[in-house]
Amino acid sequence: MKRWIIPIIAGFALTLGIISILRSQPRREATTPPVQPPASAFAHNVAAVGLVETSTENITVGSHLPGVVEKVFVTVGDSVKAGAPLFKIDDRNLQAQLVQAEAAEHAAGARVSVASASLDDLRLQLKFAEDVTDPRAISAEEVTRRRSAAQTAKAKLSEVEAEVGTARAQIAMVKTELQRSVVTSPVAGEVLQVKIRAGEFAVAGATSTPMILLGRAKPLYLRVDVDEHEAWRVHPEASATAAVRGNADLTTPLKFVRFEPFVLPKKSLTGDSTERVDTRVLQVIYRVERNDLRLFVGQQMDVFIDAPVVSANSKASNNVTGARR
């Protein structure tokens, strides 16, 4: 009996081990995705990803002048007309320059009056000397001196008149800078972002973060990235549809607008704007046809473009036709 104890214990341990292993194996359960992925309505298609943008493209508004922002006139979601003020740079320094330039113009104008009166006096004295017929009454040297004095006074008048012109040009320049201190909307559209506040410093030129982002939201456009190896299959007359991410039932037909002729490196979607993948994309611009679809600028959509398969016979026929031409 003793000789069967060890095999029985070993068999029991083996059974427990097998049961433990079976219980530790992951169970594969069939799950239903909470959201069904989008499906193409075309038999053959090119699938791509599109980014919603305004029909004017997203306009990054900058400042003509550097300075502290005095007032912001708009908020996110506001509709603005072309030329409407967006924000204003502190212009007290420019106002002081305007007062100084106007004072310089006034002073130059006064000097013009003095120079003009002096010229008139010297011209009268010259005329009096030239009208004297008796050479003993006034010498030729005196006549020449008075003539030179009149010419000098005329030149002086021209000089101060030029100073008036310079002062007026300075006033016009300062007034232009005052107008530029108020940043206005270049187009009629909708304010998408406001990243500048009163009291903050606005730099002139390009910035990494737009101070104000705006564009015309009706109609909306879709910028679609088509991989370069499938770009040849996309044609302007081909039908296209787009589906909202997260709800494949929300779809809209698309209308071709244009090709962007420059093929760009494809951006990876990891969130790092400096990353690239080893491929390039052709950007195709479509117009969103449904106005009742709730979309937001910057939103991604899944796009399907009708692209029938080109058979080998069709390729051969095209090659023959091209050779004949």
C-alpha positions as YAML, in Angstrom:
chain: A
units: angstrom
residues:
- id: 1
  name: MET
  ca: [0.00, 0.00, 0.00]
- id: 2
  name: LYS
  ca: [2.85, 2.34, 0.82]
- id: 3
  name: ARG
  ca: [4.22, 2.10, -2.68]
- id: 4
  name: TRP
  ca: [0.98, 3.65, -4.09]
- id: 5
  name: ILE
  ca: [0.95, 6.66, -1.78]
- id: 6
  name: ILE
  ca: [3.60, 8.66, -3.65]
- id: 7
  name: PRO
  ca: [2.01, 8.11, -7.14]
- id: 8
  name: ILE
  ca: [-1.41, 9.04, -5.73]
- id: 9
  name: ILE
  ca: [-0.02, 12.23, -4.18]
- id: 10
  name: ALA
  ca: [1.79, 13.11, -7.44]
- id: 11
  name: GLY
  ca: [-1.37, 12.51, -9.47]
- id: 12
  name: PHE
  ca: [-3.36, 14.68, -7.07]
- id: 13
  name: ALA
  ca: [-0.77, 17.48, -7.28]
- id: 14
  name: LEU
  ca: [-0.76, 17.23, -11.09]
- id: 15
  name: THR
  ca: [-4.54, 17.52, -11.16]
- id: 16
  name: LEU
  ca: [-4.44, 20.58, -8.90]
- id: 17
  name: GLY
  ca: [-1.75, 22.15, -11.11]
- id: 18
  name: ILE
  ca: [-3.77, 21.56, -14.28]
- id: 19
  name: ILE
  ca: [-6.89, 23.05, -12.66]
- id: 20
  name: SER
  ca: [-4.89, 26.07, -11.45]
- id: 21
  name: ILE
  ca: [-3.41, 26.64, -14.91]
- id: 22
  name: LEU
  ca: [-6.80, 26.40, -16.58]
- id: 23
  name: ARG
  ca: [-8.32, 28.87, -14.13]
- id: 24
  name: SER
  ca: [-5.48, 31.36, -14.66]
- id: 25
  name: GLN
  ca: [-5.96, 31.45, -18.44]
- id: 26
  name: PRO
  ca: [-7.65, 34.70, -19.66]
- id: 27
  name: ARG
  ca: [-11.20, 34.28, -20.82]
- id: 28
  name: ARG
  ca: [-11.99, 35.67, -24.19]
- id: 29
  name: GLU
  ca: [-15.42, 37.17, -24.15]
- id: 30
  name: ALA
  ca: [-17.09, 38.62, -27.18]
- id: 31
  name: THR
  ca: [-17.67, 42.33, -26.60]
- id: 32
  name: THR
  ca: [-19.65, 44.83, -28.58]
- id: 33
  name: PRO
  ca: [-17.91, 48.19, -29.15]
- id: 34
  name: PRO
  ca: [-19.81, 51.10, -27.60]
- id: 35
  name: VAL
  ca: [-19.57, 53.00, -30.88]
- id: 36
  name: GLN
  ca: [-19.67, 51.34, -34.26]
- id: 37
  name: PRO
  ca: [-16.80, 52.36, -36.56]
- id: 38
  name: PRO
  ca: [-17.73, 54.32, -39.68]
- id: 39
  name: ALA
  ca: [-18.40, 52.36, -42.85]
- id: 40
  name: SER
  ca: [-17.99, 53.46, -46.42]
- id: 41
  name: ALA
  ca: [-20.99, 53.60, -48.75]
- id: 42
  name: PHE
  ca: [-18.74, 53.02, -51.76]
- id: 43
  name: ALA
  ca: [-17.66, 49.64, -53.09]
- id: 44
  name: HIS
  ca: [-14.10, 50.90, -53.48]
- id: 45
  name: ASN
  ca: [-12.86, 53.95, -51.69]
- id: 46
  name: VAL
  ca: [-9.94, 55.94, -50.38]
- id: 47
  name: ALA
  ca: [-10.14, 56.38, -46.61]
- id: 48
  name: ALA
  ca: [-8.62, 59.47, -45.05]
- id: 49
  name: VAL
  ca: [-8.85, 61.81, -42.09]
- id: 50
  name: GLY
  ca: [-10.12, 65.36, -42.42]
- id: 51
  name: LEU
  ca: [-9.83, 68.41, -40.21]
- id: 52
  name: VAL
  ca: [-12.68, 70.91, -40.02]
- id: 53
  name: GLU
  ca: [-11.64, 74.49, -40.78]
- id: 54
  name: THR
  ca: [-13.25, 77.76, -41.82]
- id: 55
  name: SER
  ca: [-13.80, 78.63, -45.45]
- id: 56
  name: THR
  ca: [-11.32, 81.50, -45.12]
- id: 57
  name: GLU
  ca: [-8.85, 79.13, -43.43]
- id: 58
  name: ASN
  ca: [-8.04, 79.83, -39.81]
- id: 59
  name: ILE
  ca: [-6.61, 83.35, -39.63]
- id: 60
  name: THR
  ca: [-4.06, 84.07, -36.92]
- id: 61
  name: VAL
  ca: [-4.40, 87.77, -36.12]
- id: 62
  name: GLY
  ca: [-1.21, 89.58, -35.09]
- id: 63
  name: SER
  ca: [-0.35, 93.06, -33.90]
- id: 64
  name: HIS
  ca: [1.24, 95.75, -36.06]
- id: 65
  name: LEU
  ca: [2.90, 97.34, -33.03]
- id: 66
  name: PRO
  ca: [4.43, 95.91, -29.86]
- id: 67
  name: GLY
  ca: [2.95, 97.16, -26.62]
- id: 68
  name: VAL
  ca: [0.68, 96.56, -23.67]
- id: 69
  name: VAL
  ca: [-2.91, 95.71, -24.57]
- id: 70
  name: GLU
  ca: [-5.25, 98.42, -23.34]
- id: 71
  name: LYS
  ca: [-8.58, 96.82, -24.26]
- id: 72
  name: VAL
  ca: [-9.96, 93.69, -25.95]
- id: 73
  name: PHE
  ca: [-13.21, 94.30, -27.81]
- id: 74
  name: VAL
  ca: [-14.28, 90.72, -28.63]
- id: 75
  name: THR
  ca: [-14.86, 87.39, -26.95]
- id: 76
  name: VAL
  ca: [-14.91, 83.83, -28.25]
- id: 77
  name: GLY
  ca: [-17.91, 83.16, -30.48]
- id: 78
  name: ASP
  ca: [-18.50, 86.78, -31.49]
- id: 79
  name: SER
  ca: [-19.36, 87.49, -35.10]
- id: 80
  name: VAL
  ca: [-17.34, 90.39, -36.47]
- id: 81
  name: LYS
  ca: [-17.45, 92.39, -39.67]
- id: 82
  name: ALA
  ca: [-14.42, 93.23, -41.77]
- id: 83
  name: GLY
  ca: [-12.66, 96.20, -40.19]
- id: 84
  name: ALA
  ca: [-14.25, 95.70, -36.75]
- id: 85
  name: PRO
  ca: [-11.82, 96.43, -33.84]
- id: 86
  name: LEU
  ca: [-10.44, 93.37, -32.05]
- id: 87
  name: PHE
  ca: [-8.05, 94.84, -29.48]
- id: 88
  name: LYS
  ca: [-6.18, 98.08, -28.82]
- id: 89
  name: ILE
  ca: [-2.56, 98.74, -27.87]
- id: 90
  name: ASP
  ca: [-1.78, 101.46, -25.29]
- id: 91
  name: ASP
  ca: [-1.22, 104.59, -27.44]
- id: 92
  name: ARG
  ca: [-0.35, 107.26, -24.86]
- id: 93
  name: ASN
  ca: [3.19, 107.54, -26.21]
- id: 94
  name: LEU
  ca: [1.82, 108.03, -29.73]
- id: 95
  name: GLN
  ca: [-0.62, 110.65, -28.49]
- id: 96
  name: ALA
  ca: [2.30, 112.57, -26.99]
- id: 97
  name: GLN
  ca: [4.21, 112.28, -30.26]
- id: 98
  name: LEU
  ca: [1.18, 113.64, -32.10]
- id: 99
  name: VAL
  ca: [1.02, 116.70, -29.83]
- id: 100
  name: GLN
  ca: [4.74, 117.26, -30.36]
- id: 101
  name: ALA
  ca: [4.43, 116.95, -34.14]
- id: 102
  name: GLU
  ca: [1.47, 119.35, -34.22]
- id: 103
  name: ALA
  ca: [3.46, 121.87, -32.14]
- id: 104
  name: ALA
  ca: [6.36, 121.52, -34.57]
- id: 105
  name: GLU
  ca: [3.99, 122.19, -37.46]
- id: 106
  name: HIS
  ca: [2.63, 125.29, -35.71]
- id: 107
  name: ALA
  ca: [6.16, 126.60, -35.06]
- id: 108
  name: ALA
  ca: [7.19, 125.94, -38.64]
- id: 109
  name: GLY
  ca: [4.07, 127.75, -39.85]
- id: 110
  name: ALA
  ca: [5.02, 130.77, -37.73]
- id: 111
  name: ARG
  ca: [8.51, 130.78, -39.22]
- id: 112
  name: VAL
  ca: [6.92, 130.71, -42.68]
- id: 113
  name: SER
  ca: [4.95, 133.84, -41.84]
- id: 114
  name: VAL
  ca: [8.10, 135.61, -40.60]
- id: 115
  name: ALA
  ca: [10.15, 134.53, -43.62]
- id: 116
  name: SER
  ca: [7.36, 135.58, -46.00]
- id: 117
  name: ALA
  ca: [7.10, 139.04, -44.39]
- id: 118
  name: SER
  ca: [10.89, 139.46, -44.52]
- id: 119
  name: LEU
  ca: [10.90, 138.49, -48.19]
- id: 120
  name: ASP
  ca: [8.15, 140.99, -49.00]
- id: 121
  name: ASP
  ca: [10.10, 143.77, -47.23]
- id: 122
  name: LEU
  ca: [13.33, 142.99, -49.06]
- id: 123
  name: ARG
  ca: [11.53, 142.84, -52.39]
- id: 124
  name: LEU
  ca: [10.06, 146.33, -51.76]
- id: 125
  name: GLN
  ca: [13.50, 147.67, -50.90]
- id: 126
  name: LEU
  ca: [14.94, 146.09, -54.05]
- id: 127
  name: LYS
  ca: [12.14, 147.54, -56.20]
- id: 128
  name: PHE
  ca: [12.74, 150.99, -54.66]
- id: 129
  name: ALA
  ca: [16.46, 150.77, -55.43]
- id: 130
  name: GLU
  ca: [15.86, 149.54, -58.97]
- id: 131
  name: ASP
  ca: [13.39, 152.39, -59.64]
- id: 132
  name: VAL
  ca: [15.95, 155.07, -58.75]
- id: 133
  name: THR
  ca: [17.26, 156.54, -62.04]
- id: 134
  name: ASP
  ca: [19.91, 158.82, -60.59]
- id: 135
  name: PRO
  ca: [23.11, 156.78, -60.13]
- id: 136
  name: ARG
  ca: [24.28, 159.32, -57.57]
- id: 137
  name: ALA
  ca: [21.37, 158.54, -55.25]
- id: 138
  name: ILE
  ca: [22.19, 154.82, -54.80]
- id: 139
  name: SER
  ca: [25.17, 152.82, -55.83]
- id: 140
  name: ALA
  ca: [25.16, 149.72, -58.03]
- id: 141
  name: GLU
  ca: [26.73, 147.83, -55.15]
- id: 142
  name: GLU
  ca: [23.75, 148.63, -52.92]
- id: 143
  name: VAL
  ca: [21.33, 147.41, -55.58]
- id: 144
  name: THR
  ca: [23.27, 144.16, -55.88]
- id: 145
  name: ARG
  ca: [23.29, 143.73, -52.09]
- id: 146
  name: ARG
  ca: [19.53, 144.20, -51.86]
- id: 147
  name: ARG
  ca: [18.98, 141.77, -54.73]
- id: 148
  name: SER
  ca: [21.10, 139.13, -52.96]
- id: 149
  name: ALA
  ca: [19.25, 139.72, -49.69]
- id: 150
  name: ALA
  ca: [15.91, 139.15, -51.45]
- id: 151
  name: GLN
  ca: [17.16, 135.90, -52.99]
- id: 152
  name: THR
  ca: [18.45, 134.72, -49.61]
- id: 153
  name: ALA
  ca: [15.09, 135.49, -48.00]
- id: 154
  name: LYS
  ca: [13.32, 133.53, -50.75]
- id: 155
  name: ALA
  ca: [15.56, 130.53, -50.09]
- id: 156
  name: LYS
  ca: [14.90, 130.85, -46.36]
- id: 157
  name: LEU
  ca: [11.16, 130.87, -47.05]
- id: 158
  name: SER
  ca: [11.50, 127.68, -49.09]
- id: 159
  name: GLU
  ca: [13.43, 126.09, -46.23]
- id: 160
  name: VAL
  ca: [10.80, 126.82, -43.57]
- id: 161
  name: GLU
  ca: [8.02, 125.74, -45.96]
- id: 162
  name: ALA
  ca: [9.87, 122.41, -46.25]
- id: 163
  name: GLU
  ca: [9.93, 122.23, -42.45]
- id: 164
  name: VAL
  ca: [6.14, 122.62, -42.48]
- id: 165
  name: GLY
  ca: [5.91, 119.73, -44.97]
- id: 166
  name: THR
  ca: [8.16, 117.60, -42.74]
- id: 167
  name: ALA
  ca: [6.03, 118.38, -39.67]
- id: 168
  name: ARG
  ca: [2.84, 117.49, -41.55]
- id: 169
  name: ALA
  ca: [4.41, 114.22, -42.72]
- id: 170
  name: GLN
  ca: [5.35, 113.45, -39.11]
- id: 171
  name: ILE
  ca: [1.75, 114.12, -38.03]
- id: 172
  name: ALA
  ca: [0.43, 111.81, -40.77]
- id: 173
  name: MET
  ca: [2.88, 109.07, -39.69]
- id: 174
  name: VAL
  ca: [1.88, 109.32, -36.03]
- id: 175
  name: LYS
  ca: [-1.81, 109.24, -36.96]
- id: 176
  name: THR
  ca: [-1.15, 106.13, -39.03]
- id: 177
  name: GLU
  ca: [0.55, 104.50, -36.05]
- id: 178
  name: LEU
  ca: [-2.45, 105.45, -33.91]
- id: 179
  name: GLN
  ca: [-4.73, 103.71, -36.40]
- id: 180
  name: ARG
  ca: [-2.45, 100.66, -36.37]
- id: 181
  name: SER
  ca: [-2.60, 100.53, -32.59]
- id: 182
  name: VAL
  ca: [-6.18, 99.29, -33.00]
- id: 183
  name: VAL
  ca: [-6.04, 95.80, -34.53]
- id: 184
  name: THR
  ca: [-9.07, 95.17, -36.76]
- id: 185
  name: SER
  ca: [-10.57, 92.08, -38.34]
- id: 186
  name: PRO
  ca: [-9.30, 91.45, -41.90]
- id: 187
  name: VAL
  ca: [-12.48, 89.58, -42.89]
- id: 188
  name: ALA
  ca: [-16.03, 89.07, -41.74]
- id: 189
  name: GLY
  ca: [-16.16, 85.93, -39.62]
- id: 190
  name: GLU
  ca: [-16.35, 84.39, -36.19]
- id: 191
  name: VAL
  ca: [-13.88, 84.69, -33.31]
- id: 192
  name: LEU
  ca: [-12.59, 81.18, -32.60]
- id: 193
  name: GLN
  ca: [-9.96, 81.90, -29.94]
- id: 194
  name: VAL
  ca: [-8.90, 84.85, -27.79]
- id: 195
  name: LYS
  ca: [-5.50, 84.37, -26.13]
- id: 196
  name: ILE
  ca: [-4.75, 88.01, -25.26]
- id: 197
  name: ARG
  ca: [-6.02, 89.98, -22.28]
- id: 198
  name: ALA
  ca: [-5.91, 93.61, -21.23]
- id: 199
  name: GLY
  ca: [-2.61, 94.31, -19.49]
- id: 200
  name: GLU
  ca: [-0.67, 91.63, -21.37]
- id: 201
  name: PHE
  ca: [2.17, 92.53, -23.72]
- id: 202
  name: ALA
  ca: [1.49, 91.98, -27.42]
- id: 203
  name: VAL
  ca: [4.51, 91.38, -29.62]
- id: 204
  name: ALA
  ca: [4.63, 92.42, -33.25]
- id: 205
  name: GLY
  ca: [5.05, 89.64, -35.81]
- id: 206
  name: ALA
  ca: [4.49, 85.90, -35.73]
- id: 207
  name: THR
  ca: [3.83, 84.19, -32.40]
- id: 208
  name: SER
  ca: [3.70, 80.51, -31.42]
- id: 209
  name: THR
  ca: [0.23, 81.00, -29.92]
- id: 210
  name: PRO
  ca: [-2.24, 83.15, -31.89]
- id: 211
  name: MET
  ca: [-3.48, 86.17, -29.96]
- id: 212
  name: ILE
  ca: [-6.81, 85.97, -31.78]
- id: 213
  name: LEU
  ca: [-7.95, 83.25, -34.17]
- id: 214
  name: LEU
  ca: [-10.88, 83.89, -36.48]
- id: 215
  name: GLY
  ca: [-12.45, 82.74, -39.72]
- id: 216
  name: ARG
  ca: [-15.71, 82.47, -41.64]
- id: 217
  name: ALA
  ca: [-17.57, 79.50, -40.17]
- id: 218
  name: LYS
  ca: [-20.25, 79.27, -42.88]
- id: 219
  name: PRO
  ca: [-19.70, 77.22, -44.89]
- id: 220
  name: LEU
  ca: [-17.25, 74.93, -43.15]
- id: 221
  name: TYR
  ca: [-14.44, 73.29, -45.10]
- id: 222
  name: LEU
  ca: [-12.73, 69.96, -44.50]
- id: 223
  name: ARG
  ca: [-8.98, 69.62, -45.09]
- id: 224
  name: VAL
  ca: [-8.41, 65.96, -45.95]
- id: 225
  name: ASP
  ca: [-4.99, 64.28, -45.83]
- id: 226
  name: VAL
  ca: [-4.72, 61.60, -48.52]
- id: 227
  name: ASP
  ca: [-1.62, 59.39, -48.41]
- id: 228
  name: GLU
  ca: [0.61, 59.91, -51.42]
- id: 229
  name: HIS
  ca: [0.37, 56.28, -52.55]
- id: 230
  name: GLU
  ca: [-3.41, 56.75, -52.96]
- id: 231
  name: ALA
  ca: [-3.41, 60.33, -54.21]
- id: 232
  name: TRP
  ca: [-3.62, 59.24, -57.85]
- id: 233
  name: ARG
  ca: [-7.00, 57.57, -57.14]
- id: 234
  name: VAL
  ca: [-8.67, 60.80, -56.00]
- id: 235
  name: HIS
  ca: [-10.44, 62.85, -58.69]
- id: 236
  name: PRO
  ca: [-12.33, 66.16, -58.40]
- id: 237
  name: GLU
  ca: [-15.58, 64.66, -59.70]
- id: 238
  name: ALA
  ca: [-15.54, 61.72, -57.26]
- id: 239
  name: SER
  ca: [-18.21, 61.57, -54.56]
- id: 240
  name: ALA
  ca: [-17.07, 61.85, -50.96]
- id: 241
  name: THR
  ca: [-18.65, 61.57, -47.52]
- id: 242
  name: ALA
  ca: [-17.48, 62.32, -43.99]
- id: 243
  name: ALA
  ca: [-18.55, 60.90, -40.64]
- id: 244
  name: VAL
  ca: [-18.31, 62.48, -37.22]
- id: 245
  name: ARG
  ca: [-15.91, 60.68, -34.95]
- id: 246
  name: GLY
  ca: [-17.78, 59.07, -32.09]
- id: 247
  name: ASN
  ca: [-21.05, 58.76, -34.00]
- id: 248
  name: ALA
  ca: [-20.85, 57.08, -37.41]
- id: 249
  name: ASP
  ca: [-24.52, 57.85, -38.02]
- id: 250
  name: LEU
  ca: [-23.75, 61.56, -38.35]
- id: 251
  name: THR
  ca: [-22.54, 61.83, -41.92]
- id: 252
  name: THR
  ca: [-22.45, 64.54, -44.54]
- id: 253
  name: PRO
  ca: [-21.75, 64.63, -48.27]
- id: 254
  name: LEU
  ca: [-18.74, 66.64, -49.36]
- id: 255
  name: LYS
  ca: [-18.22, 68.88, -52.38]
- id: 256
  name: PHE
  ca: [-14.78, 69.17, -53.92]
- id: 257
  name: VAL
  ca: [-13.22, 72.63, -53.70]
- id: 258
  name: ARG
  ca: [-9.57, 72.29, -54.68]
- id: 259
  name: PHE
  ca: [-6.33, 70.38, -54.37]
- id: 260
  name: GLU
  ca: [-3.46, 71.87, -52.42]
- id: 261
  name: PRO
  ca: [-0.77, 71.48, -55.09]
- id: 262
  name: PHE
  ca: [2.14, 71.03, -52.65]
- id: 263
  name: VAL
  ca: [2.43, 67.55, -51.13]
- id: 264
  name: LEU
  ca: [3.32, 67.82, -47.44]
- id: 265
  name: PRO
  ca: [5.00, 65.53, -44.92]
- id: 266
  name: LYS
  ca: [2.33, 63.71, -42.95]
- id: 267
  name: LYS
  ca: [1.96, 64.79, -39.33]
- id: 268
  name: SER
  ca: [1.63, 62.06, -36.77]
- id: 269
  name: LEU
  ca: [-1.30, 62.35, -34.40]
- id: 270
  name: THR
  ca: [0.62, 61.89, -31.14]
- id: 271
  name: GLY
  ca: [0.19, 65.51, -30.14]
- id: 272
  name: ASP
  ca: [3.81, 66.48, -30.78]
- id: 273
  name: SER
  ca: [3.81, 68.93, -33.67]
- id: 274
  name: THR
  ca: [7.44, 68.15, -34.50]
- id: 275
  name: GLU
  ca: [6.88, 64.42, -35.15]
- id: 276
  name: ARG
  ca: [6.64, 63.06, -38.67]
- id: 277
  name: VAL
  ca: [6.06, 59.66, -40.18]
- id: 278
  name: ASP
  ca: [7.81, 58.42, -43.26]
- id: 279
  name: THR
  ca: [5.15, 59.36, -45.79]
- id: 280
  name: ARG
  ca: [3.67, 62.41, -47.43]
- id: 281
  name: VAL
  ca: [0.09, 63.48, -47.99]
- id: 282
  name: LEU
  ca: [-1.90, 65.34, -50.60]
- id: 283
  name: GLN
  ca: [-4.32, 67.78, -48.99]
- id: 284
  name: VAL
  ca: [-7.75, 67.96, -50.60]
- id: 285
  name: ILE
  ca: [-10.21, 70.67, -49.59]
- id: 286
  name: TYR
  ca: [-13.91, 69.79, -49.48]
- id: 287
  name: ARG
  ca: [-16.94, 71.83, -48.48]
- id: 288
  name: VAL
  ca: [-19.30, 70.37, -45.86]
- id: 289
  name: GLU
  ca: [-22.73, 70.24, -47.49]
- id: 290
  name: ARG
  ca: [-24.88, 69.75, -44.39]
- id: 291
  name: ASN
  ca: [-25.51, 72.99, -42.52]
- id: 292
  name: ASP
  ca: [-27.51, 71.31, -39.76]
- id: 293
  name: LEU
  ca: [-24.62, 69.09, -38.66]
- id: 294
  name: ARG
  ca: [-23.10, 70.30, -35.40]
- id: 295
  name: LEU
  ca: [-19.40, 70.58, -36.14]
- id: 296
  name: PHE
  ca: [-16.56, 72.53, -34.57]
- id: 297
  name: VAL
  ca: [-13.48, 74.02, -36.16]
- id: 298
  name: GLY
  ca: [-10.49, 71.76, -35.49]
- id: 299
  name: GLN
  ca: [-12.63, 68.62, -35.21]
- id: 300
  name: GLN
  ca: [-11.47, 65.45, -36.99]
- id: 301
  name: MET
  ca: [-13.74, 63.48, -39.32]
- id: 302
  name: ASP
  ca: [-13.42, 60.14, -41.09]
- id: 303
  name: VAL
  ca: [-13.60, 60.63, -44.84]
- id: 304
  name: PHE
  ca: [-14.36, 58.15, -47.63]
- id: 305
  name: ILE
  ca: [-13.77, 59.09, -51.27]
- id: 306
  name: ASP
  ca: [-15.22, 57.03, -54.09]
- id: 307
  name: ALA
  ca: [-12.31, 55.51, -56.02]
- id: 308
  name: PRO
  ca: [-13.16, 52.64, -58.39]
- id: 309
  name: VAL
  ca: [-10.49, 50.02, -58.85]
- id: 310
  name: VAL
  ca: [-8.57, 50.43, -62.11]
- id: 311
  name: SER
  ca: [-8.23, 47.07, -63.83]
- id: 312
  name: ALA
  ca: [-5.17, 45.90, -65.71]
- id: 313
  name: ASN
  ca: [-7.09, 46.11, -69.02]
- id: 314
  name: SER
  ca: [-7.99, 49.73, -68.30]
- id: 315
  name: LYS
  ca: [-4.37, 50.51, -67.55]
- id: 316
  name: ALA
  ca: [-3.26, 48.89, -70.81]
- id: 317
  name: SER
  ca: [-5.93, 50.80, -72.73]
- id: 318
  name: ASN
  ca: [-4.81, 54.08, -71.16]
- id: 319
  name: ASN
  ca: [-1.21, 53.31, -72.04]
- id: 320
  name: VAL
  ca: [-2.13, 52.60, -75.68]
- id: 321
  name: THR
  ca: [-4.19, 55.78, -75.86]
- id: 322
  name: GLY
  ca: [-1.36, 57.81, -74.40]
- id: 323
  name: ALA
  ca: [1.11, 56.27, -76.85]
- id: 324
  name: ARG
  ca: [-1.14, 57.17, -79.80]
- id: 325
  name: ARG
  ca: [-1.38, 60.76, -78.65]
...
